């Protein structure tokens, strides 16, 4: 049977990578929603049986998650969920973000396509506001994804591939900082307001205001995260 690929509406070849994407997304949700805890082992064979797939897409999905920092590969022991960040690691992560992201926001405020960037950020803030939060009764994936996409959109808006690479290297660890507390999202209202303020600053085209609003947001998130970590220790 020969199919003319030029005709609309004809079936397309199914890419095996779609299976990998599905496995990756399901694993990510299980980790983010707390169904697989910090430092839990991740057996390729067991996951393949659970998902009803071969071991190859599971192995590739775990490799992708290893690049994000959410999964670790241990010599001769396979994969496991990464441990939660301790206070020192968390502080170091935010200090690094505070050095980088305000400058990124300032650069984005000078973007020639600032109008398009702002429209996307406004939609993202709305997504963040609507996303489930607060407890483990629903998936937190939508909230964390909206938060990640907001910051990623700003760096993409600089159209500077070196800044994008620098952010991606750092951003791989951003989601780790509060995934394993079991407390859900406790600062959604503050984060939504701070994201809205960053958006307005970029909209004005004022790089100083964009720098300041991003710096304030990251300092506030750092303080809230460290305070929450102290609560969990008590």
C-alpha positions as CSV (number, residue, x, y, z in Angstrom):
1,X,0.0,0.0,0.0
2,X,1.3,3.4,-1.0
3,X,0.2,6.6,0.8
4,X,0.6,10.0,-0.9
5,X,2.1,12.0,2.0
6,X,1.3,15.2,0.1
7,X,-2.5,14.7,0.5
8,X,-4.0,16.4,3.6
9,X,-5.7,14.2,6.2
10,X,-3.6,11.2,5.4
11,X,-2.1,9.2,8.4
12,X,1.4,10.1,9.4
13,X,4.1,7.8,10.5
14,X,4.1,7.4,14.3
15,X,7.4,8.4,15.8
16,X,8.7,6.1,18.5
17,X,9.7,9.2,20.4
18,X,6.1,9.8,21.3
19,X,6.3,6.8,23.6
20,X,9.3,8.4,25.2
21,X,7.5,11.7,25.6
22,X,4.6,9.9,27.3
23,X,6.8,8.0,29.7
24,X,8.8,11.1,30.5
25,X,5.7,13.2,31.2
26,X,4.1,10.5,33.4
27,X,7.3,10.0,35.4
28,X,7.7,13.8,35.8
29,X,4.1,14.1,37.2
30,X,4.6,11.2,39.6
31,X,7.7,12.8,41.0
32,X,6.3,16.4,41.1
33,X,3.0,15.2,42.7
34,X,4.9,13.3,45.4
35,X,3.8,9.8,44.4
36,X,7.5,8.8,44.0
37,X,9.5,10.3,46.9
38,X,12.9,11.8,47.1
39,X,15.7,9.2,46.8
40,X,13.3,6.4,45.7
41,X,14.9,3.9,43.4
42,X,13.7,3.8,39.8
43,X,13.9,0.4,38.2
44,X,13.8,0.5,34.4
45,X,12.3,-3.0,34.2
46,X,9.6,-2.3,36.8
47,X,8.7,1.0,35.2
48,X,8.5,-0.7,31.8
49,X,6.1,-3.2,33.2
50,X,4.0,-0.5,34.9
51,X,3.7,1.6,31.8
52,X,3.3,-1.4,29.4
53,X,6.3,-0.4,27.2
54,X,9.7,-1.7,26.4
55,X,12.7,-0.7,28.5
56,X,14.1,1.6,25.8
57,X,11.7,4.5,26.2
58,X,11.9,4.2,30.0
59,X,15.7,4.4,29.8
60,X,15.6,7.5,27.5
61,X,13.0,9.2,29.7
62,X,15.2,8.7,32.8
63,X,18.2,10.1,30.9
64,X,16.2,13.2,30.1
65,X,15.1,13.6,33.7
66,X,18.7,13.1,34.8
67,X,19.5,16.2,32.8
68,X,17.0,18.2,34.8
69,X,18.5,17.2,38.1
70,X,15.3,15.5,39.3
71,X,16.7,12.0,38.7
72,X,20.2,10.7,39.5
73,X,22.1,7.8,38.0
74,X,24.3,5.9,40.6
75,X,27.2,3.7,39.5
76,X,26.2,0.0,39.6
77,X,22.9,0.9,41.2
78,X,20.7,2.4,38.5
79,X,18.5,5.4,38.8
80,X,16.8,7.1,41.7
81,X,14.8,10.3,42.4
82,X,17.2,13.0,43.5
83,X,17.4,14.0,47.1
84,X,15.7,17.2,48.3
85,X,18.0,20.2,48.3
86,X,19.3,21.1,51.7
87,X,19.4,24.7,53.0
88,X,22.9,25.5,51.8
89,X,22.2,24.1,48.3
90,X,18.9,26.0,48.1
91,X,20.6,29.2,49.1
92,X,23.4,28.6,46.5
93,X,20.8,27.9,43.8
94,X,18.9,31.2,44.4
95,X,22.1,33.2,44.7
96,X,23.0,31.9,41.3
97,X,19.6,32.8,39.9
98,X,19.8,36.2,41.4
99,X,23.0,36.9,39.6
100,X,21.7,35.8,36.3
101,X,17.9,36.3,35.9
102,X,17.6,40.0,36.7
103,X,20.1,40.8,33.9
104,X,18.0,38.5,31.7
105,X,14.8,40.4,32.5
106,X,16.6,43.7,31.8
107,X,17.7,42.4,28.4
108,X,14.2,41.2,27.6
109,X,12.8,44.6,28.4
110,X,14.9,46.0,25.6
111,X,13.6,43.3,23.1
112,X,12.3,44.5,19.8
113,X,9.5,41.9,20.1
114,X,8.6,43.0,23.6
115,X,4.9,43.2,22.8
116,X,4.7,39.6,21.8
117,X,6.7,38.6,24.9
118,X,4.4,40.5,27.2
119,X,1.3,38.8,25.7
120,X,2.8,35.4,26.3
121,X,3.8,36.4,29.9
122,X,0.3,37.6,30.6
123,X,-1.2,34.3,29.4
124,X,1.3,32.5,31.6
125,X,0.4,34.5,34.7
126,X,-3.2,33.6,34.1
127,X,-2.3,29.9,33.7
128,X,-0.3,30.1,37.0
129,X,-3.3,31.7,38.8
130,X,-5.7,29.0,37.6
131,X,-3.4,26.0,38.3
132,X,-4.1,23.7,41.2
133,X,-2.0,24.4,44.3
134,X,-1.9,24.1,48.1
135,X,-2.2,20.4,48.8
136,X,-1.7,17.0,47.3
137,X,-5.3,16.5,46.3
138,X,-4.6,17.4,42.7
139,X,-1.7,17.5,40.3
140,X,0.9,20.2,40.9
141,X,2.4,19.7,37.5
142,X,0.4,22.5,35.8
143,X,1.5,25.0,38.5
144,X,5.2,24.1,38.3
145,X,5.1,24.1,34.5
146,X,3.5,27.5,34.4
147,X,6.1,28.9,36.8
148,X,9.0,27.3,34.8
149,X,7.6,28.6,31.4
150,X,7.3,32.1,32.7
151,X,11.0,32.3,33.5
152,X,12.0,30.3,30.4
153,X,9.9,32.7,28.2
154,X,11.8,35.7,29.5
155,X,15.2,34.2,28.7
156,X,14.0,33.1,25.3
157,X,12.8,36.7,24.8
158,X,16.3,38.0,24.9
159,X,17.1,36.1,21.7
160,X,20.5,35.5,23.0
161,X,21.5,31.8,22.7
162,X,24.3,32.1,25.2
163,X,22.0,33.4,27.9
164,X,19.5,30.6,27.0
165,X,22.2,28.0,27.4
166,X,23.4,29.6,30.7
167,X,19.8,29.6,32.1
168,X,19.1,26.1,30.9
169,X,22.2,24.8,32.7
170,X,21.0,26.4,35.9
171,X,17.3,26.0,35.4
172,X,17.6,22.2,35.3
173,X,17.7,22.3,39.1
174,X,15.0,25.0,39.7
175,X,12.1,22.6,40.2
176,X,13.9,20.5,42.8
177,X,13.9,23.1,45.5
178,X,10.4,22.5,46.9
179,X,9.2,19.3,45.3
180,X,9.7,17.0,48.3
181,X,8.3,19.0,51.2
182,X,4.8,17.4,50.9
183,X,3.4,20.9,51.6
184,X,2.2,21.6,48.0
185,X,2.3,25.2,46.8
186,X,2.1,27.7,49.7
187,X,3.1,31.0,48.1
188,X,0.9,31.0,44.9
189,X,-0.7,34.4,45.6
190,X,2.7,36.1,46.2
191,X,4.3,34.4,43.1
192,X,1.4,35.4,40.8
193,X,1.6,39.0,42.0
194,X,5.4,39.1,41.6
195,X,5.2,37.6,38.1
196,X,2.6,40.2,37.2
197,X,4.9,43.0,38.4
198,X,7.8,41.6,36.3
199,X,5.5,41.5,33.3
200,X,4.5,45.1,33.8
201,X,8.1,46.2,34.1
202,X,9.1,44.4,30.9
203,X,6.1,46.0,29.2
204,X,7.3,49.5,30.0
205,X,10.6,48.7,28.3
206,X,12.5,49.9,31.5
207,X,15.5,47.5,32.0
208,X,16.1,48.9,35.5
209,X,12.6,48.2,36.6
210,X,12.7,44.8,35.0
211,X,15.9,44.0,36.8
212,X,14.6,45.2,40.1
213,X,11.3,43.3,39.9
214,X,13.0,40.1,39.0
215,X,15.6,40.5,41.8
216,X,12.8,41.2,44.3
217,X,10.9,38.1,43.2
218,X,13.8,35.8,43.5
219,X,14.9,37.2,46.8
220,X,11.3,36.7,48.1
221,X,11.1,33.1,46.8
222,X,14.4,32.4,48.4
223,X,13.2,33.7,51.8
224,X,9.9,31.8,51.5
225,X,11.6,28.6,50.5
226,X,14.2,28.7,53.3
227,X,11.5,29.6,55.9
228,X,9.5,26.6,54.7
229,X,12.5,24.4,55.0
230,X,12.9,25.5,58.6
231,X,9.3,24.7,59.3
232,X,9.7,21.2,57.9
233,X,12.7,20.6,60.2
234,X,10.8,21.6,63.3
